[in-house]
Structures are given as C-alpha cells and as structure tokens.
C-alpha cells in the first residue's frame, strides 16, 4: 500500500513540476544571440531593451509598439511606411519578447509604461511624439496619453484595439495566483502557439516574421510573459481611456483588419461609440497579422486618413 502511495506521490510531483522544468531549460538571451542583431540595446531600469531607428534622421518621432506575441520585427513594414511618410521611427521589443530581457514582475500597464518611458528618457525624447500601437501595443499608449502631461498632445495614428477579451479556454484559469492556470499554460501554450504559426509564409517578409515567432518559443521568459500580459494588460476594458482621448481632442485613426478573428471588425461600432472623433479605415482581406501581411495596404489606409 505504502509503495503504491509513494509511486503515486512521485508521479504527481513529476507531473506538477514537468512544465516548469521545461521552461527552466529554455535559452536565456545573452551577448552571443544579440551580437550582430539589427539595431541597438539600451540598459534600462528593468533590464535590457532591444530597439532600432528607421526612417529619416530628422522629423516627427513615431514610436511603434508591437502586439502580445510577436517581436518588433512584425512591425518592420509599418516602420518603413511611416519612414516614407517622413516620420523618424523608433521600434523596440517589449520585455519578454524578441531580444529584450524578460524581467520578473506582473506585465500590466505600469510594467510596460515604465519600459516605454525609460526608453524615451534614454533617447532624451522630450518633444511631441506619435504613438503607433498594434493590438496589445494599442492598450497602454492610451494610458500614456491620458496621464503623462508631456504626451497630452501626442497623435495616435494606429489603433488595432479590443473592447473585450476574446474567448479563451484558459479564461477561468487566468487570474493572478491561479496555480492550475500557471501549470496548464506552461504545459500547453507552447504547442498552441507553435501550431498557430504557419510553417511557411506567402512572402519572404512574412516568412521572416514567422521564423522570429518560432524562435521566441525557445527563449526563457516568453511563455510566462504571454500569460502575465493576458492577466495584466488584456484583462482591462479601455472604455474610459478612449472616451478621454476623444474629450481631449487627441487625433485617433483606427485601422481594422476585415477578417480579424481576435479583434473583430464588429468592435468598430463600440469604439465609435466611445470616441466619436476617431477616424476608421478597414484593410480588406487582412487578418490579425495585418502589420506584416498587409503592411502596404495599412500604410495606404493611414496615408488616406492623414490626408483627410
């Protein structure tokens, strides 16, 4: 009897720690992987941040912020397009993504705002900036405009936004401190994300982004960061932020992907209700990969909205 109980206990212990031991064996980003990477690295208060500049050496500064699961490379086409429009563009990898460090801490709005403000201070950027946020990257730039006097006049030209969390089998397990959710995510998230990334892109640019997405899965801190961001950044509804942007008269251009299943086009009506001054553009046939699958069309939609 005791023998079987001991075996059962050991089996349960192995099952409990197995997903977390896999995470501990993943690669920690170091100098070797960063050597020769495009862009530069800034040591900020929470860790090292990978960034690069695009576009002309002078001009209105646009800060481009990528989404939940992809590195800044997914925004290259957006950065190049903004550069062609005359913007001086700053891109960077959020903590836990790309070649930036993966510091511990709950990845909520304050966590990412600190990274952004540190990076702006690192470059001594004190003038008005244009904030370009995609998906999750669109969520905390609203809070920056709302709370930071320096950026009260910032223009907000790309809003791929959400007003509710998408349906998710993990939703009941996501609250902070939910140990079962931690275990479930550590065990299954790698497979879910990997299967969602096509093995081959339709173009060289898309293929490069998808390879970068697969590389992220091998890095320590990436999957815990995804879960932490879902619990922190994506758990809040942004209605008040959008309403205050409208009241302040900060220009907002919302660009939507016609076939996006994560931030569906049906959300356009809700955003129009919250911010009646926002201008809306729709990119036909695009899904949630809009910035790297339909970059040219996205920039053309932005150009059209800016002309108007």
C-alpha positions in Angstrom: 0.0 0.0 0.0 2.7 2.5 1.0 4.7 1.5 -2.1 1.8 2.4 -4.4 1.1 5.7 -2.5 4.8 6.6 -2.8 4.8 5.9 -6.5 1.6 7.9 -7.0 3.0 10.8 -5.0 6.2 10.8 -7.0 4.2 10.7 -10.3 2.1 13.6 -9.2 5.2 15.6 -8.3 6.8 14.9 -11.7 3.6 15.9 -13.5 3.4 19.1 -11.4 7.0 20.3 -12.0 7.5 19.0 -15.5 6.2 22.0 -17.4 8.2 24.4 -15.2 11.4 22.4 -15.6 11.0 22.6 -19.4 10.8 26.4 -19.0 14.0 26.5 -16.9 15.8 24.6 -19.7 15.0 27.2 -22.4 17.6 29.6 -23.7 18.4 32.8 -21.8 19.2 35.7 -24.2 22.8 36.7 -24.0 25.5 38.6 -25.8 26.1 35.9 -28.4 22.5 35.9 -29.6 22.4 39.7 -29.6 25.7 40.1 -31.4 25.1 41.3 -34.9 21.4 41.9 -34.4 19.9 44.9 -36.2 19.5 47.9 -34.0 21.0 48.6 -30.6 20.4 47.7 -26.9 19.6 50.1 -24.0 20.1 49.1 -20.4 17.0 50.5 -18.7 15.7 50.3 -15.1 14.1 46.9 -15.6 16.5 45.3 -18.0 18.0 45.4 -21.5 15.7 46.6 -24.3 16.3 45.9 -28.0 15.4 48.8 -30.2 16.2 50.3 -33.6 15.5 53.5 -35.6 14.0 53.7 -39.0 13.2 56.5 -41.5 14.9 59.8 -41.9 17.3 61.2 -39.3 15.0 64.2 -38.7 11.3 64.5 -38.5 8.3 63.9 -36.2 9.1 60.9 -34.0 6.8 57.9 -34.2 7.1 55.2 -31.6 5.9 51.8 -32.8 4.7 49.3 -30.3 4.1 45.6 -31.3 1.5 43.2 -30.0 1.2 40.4 -27.5 3.1 37.5 -29.0 5.3 38.9 -31.8 8.6 40.8 -31.7 9.2 44.3 -33.2 10.2 42.6 -36.4 6.5 42.1 -37.1 6.2 45.9 -37.4 9.0 46.5 -39.9 6.6 47.2 -42.8 4.8 49.7 -40.7 8.0 51.4 -39.7 9.2 51.6 -43.3 5.9 53.0 -44.4 5.9 55.6 -41.6 9.5 56.5 -42.6 8.3 57.0 -46.2 5.7 59.4 -44.8 8.5 61.4 -43.2 8.4 60.1 -39.7 11.5 59.3 -37.6 10.5 55.9 -36.3 11.5 54.1 -33.0 10.7 50.4 -32.7 11.5 48.2 -29.7 10.9 44.7 -28.3 8.6 44.6 -25.3 10.1 42.9 -22.3 9.9 39.1 -22.7 9.7 39.4 -26.5 12.4 39.5 -29.2 15.8 40.2 -27.9 14.8 42.3 -24.9 15.3 40.9 -21.4 12.5 39.0 -19.6 12.4 40.6 -16.1 10.1 39.3 -13.5 7.0 41.1 -12.5 3.4 41.3 -13.4 3.1 42.5 -17.0 0.5 45.1 -16.5 0.1 48.6 -17.9 2.5 50.1 -15.3 5.2 47.5 -16.2 5.2 48.3 -19.9 4.7 52.1 -19.4 7.9 52.1 -17.3 9.8 50.4 -20.2 8.5 53.0 -22.7 9.1 56.0 -20.5 12.6 54.7 -19.7 13.4 54.3 -23.4 12.1 57.7 -24.3 14.3 59.2 -21.5 17.2 57.1 -22.7 16.9 58.9 -26.1 16.1 62.2 -24.4 12.9 62.5 -26.4 11.0 65.5 -24.9 9.1 66.7 -28.0 5.6 65.6 -29.1 5.6 62.0 -30.3 3.3 60.0 -32.5 2.3 56.7 -30.8 1.6 53.7 -33.1 0.3 50.7 -31.2 -0.8 47.4 -32.6 -3.2 45.0 -30.7 -1.9 44.9 -27.1 0.5 47.7 -28.0 -2.5 49.9 -28.5 -3.7 49.4 -25.0 -1.2 51.2 -22.9 -0.4 54.0 -25.2 -3.9 55.3 -24.4 -2.9 55.5 -20.7 0.4 57.3 -21.6 -1.6 60.0 -23.5 -4.1 60.3 -20.7 -1.7 60.5 -17.7 1.6 62.0 -18.9 1.5 65.7 -19.5 4.5 65.5 -21.8 2.4 63.4 -24.2 -1.0 65.0 -23.9 -0.7 66.3 -27.4 0.6 63.0 -28.8 -1.1 61.9 -32.0 -2.4 58.4 -32.0 -2.5 57.2 -35.6 -2.9 53.4 -35.4 -5.4 51.7 -33.1 -5.9 48.0 -33.6 -7.9 47.8 -30.4 -10.0 45.4 -28.3 -13.0 46.3 -26.1 -13.4 42.8 -24.6 -11.2 39.7 -24.2 -11.5 37.1 -26.9 -13.0 33.7 -26.0 -10.2 31.6 -24.5 -10.2 28.2 -22.9 -7.8 29.5 -20.3 -10.1 32.4 -19.1 -11.3 30.6 -16.0 -7.7 29.8 -15.0 -6.1 33.2 -15.8 -6.5 35.2 -12.5 -3.1 36.0 -10.9 -2.1 33.4 -8.4 -4.1 30.6 -10.1 -1.6 27.8 -9.8 -3.6 25.5 -12.0 -3.6 28.2 -14.7 0.2 28.5 -14.4 0.6 24.8 -14.8 -1.9 24.5 -17.6 -0.4 27.3 -19.6 3.2 26.1 -19.1 2.2 22.6 -20.3 0.1 23.5 -23.4 0.8 27.1 -24.5 3.9 26.1 -26.4 2.0 23.7 -28.6 -0.9 26.0 -29.2 1.2 28.9 -30.2 3.5 26.8 -32.4 0.6 25.2 -34.3 -0.9 28.7 -34.9 2.3 29.8 -36.8 2.3 28.7 -40.4 5.4 26.7 -41.4 5.9 28.8 -44.5 5.0 32.4 -45.2 3.5 33.6 -48.5 6.3 36.1 -48.9 9.9 36.4 -47.7 8.9 39.1 -45.3 6.1 37.1 -43.8 8.3 34.0 -43.5 11.0 36.0 -41.7 8.4 37.2 -39.1 7.1 33.7 -38.6 10.6 32.3 -38.1 11.1 35.0 -35.4 7.9 34.0 -33.8 9.1 30.4 -33.6 12.4 31.5 -32.2 10.7 33.2 -29.3 9.2 29.9 -28.2 12.7 28.7 -27.4 13.5 31.6 -25.1 13.1 31.5 -21.3 10.5 34.0 -20.1 8.5 34.3 -23.3 5.6 32.0 -22.4 5.3 33.2 -18.7 5.3 36.7 -20.2 2.4 35.9 -22.5 0.4 34.6 -19.6 1.3 37.6 -17.4 0.3 40.0 -20.1 -3.0 38.3 -20.6 -3.7 38.6 -16.9 -2.4 42.1 -16.7 -2.7 44.1 -19.9 -5.6 42.2 -21.6 -7.8 41.9 -18.6 -9.0 45.5 -18.6 -11.6 47.2 -20.8 -10.3 50.5 -22.2 -13.6 52.4 -22.4 -12.6 55.3 -20.2 -9.2 55.8 -21.9 -10.9 56.0 -25.3 -13.5 58.4 -24.0 -10.9 60.7 -22.5 -8.8 60.7 -25.7 -11.9 61.9 -27.5 -12.6 64.6 -25.0 -9.0 65.8 -25.2 -9.2 66.0 -29.0 -6.2 63.8 -29.5 -6.4 62.6 -33.1 -7.0 58.8 -33.3 -7.0 56.8 -36.5 -8.3 53.2 -36.1 -7.2 50.8 -38.7 -9.1 47.5 -38.8 -8.4 44.1 -40.5 -11.5 42.9 -42.3 -11.1 39.2 -41.3 -9.6 39.6 -37.8 -11.0 36.9 -35.5 -9.1 38.2 -32.4 -10.1 41.9 -32.7 -13.2 41.5 -34.9 -14.5 44.3 -37.2 -17.7 44.3 -35.1 -15.7 46.2 -32.5 -15.6 49.2 -34.7 -19.1 50.3 -33.6 -18.1 50.1 -29.9 -15.0 52.3 -30.5 -17.1 54.7 -32.5 -19.4 55.0 -29.5 -16.6 55.6 -27.1 -14.7 58.1 -29.2 -16.8 59.8 -31.8 -13.8 61.8 -33.1 -11.8 58.7 -34.1 -11.5 58.1 -37.9 -11.8 54.5 -39.1 -10.2 52.6 -42.0 -10.6 49.0 -42.9 -8.0 46.9 -44.7 -9.7 44.3 -46.9 -8.9 40.6 -46.7 -6.5 41.1 -43.8 -6.5 39.1 -40.5 -4.7 39.8 -37.2 -1.3 39.5 -38.9 -2.2 42.8 -40.6 1.1 44.7 -39.9 3.3 42.2 -41.6 0.9 40.6 -44.1 -0.7 43.8 -45.4 1.8 46.4 -44.5 1.5 48.4 -47.7 -2.3 48.5 -47.5 -2.1 49.5 -43.9 0.2 52.5 -44.6 -2.0 53.5 -47.6 -5.1 53.5 -45.3 -3.1 55.6 -42.8 -2.0 58.0 -45.6 -5.6 58.3 -46.7 -6.8 59.1 -43.2 -4.0 61.6 -42.6 -4.9 63.4 -45.8 -8.5 63.6 -44.7 
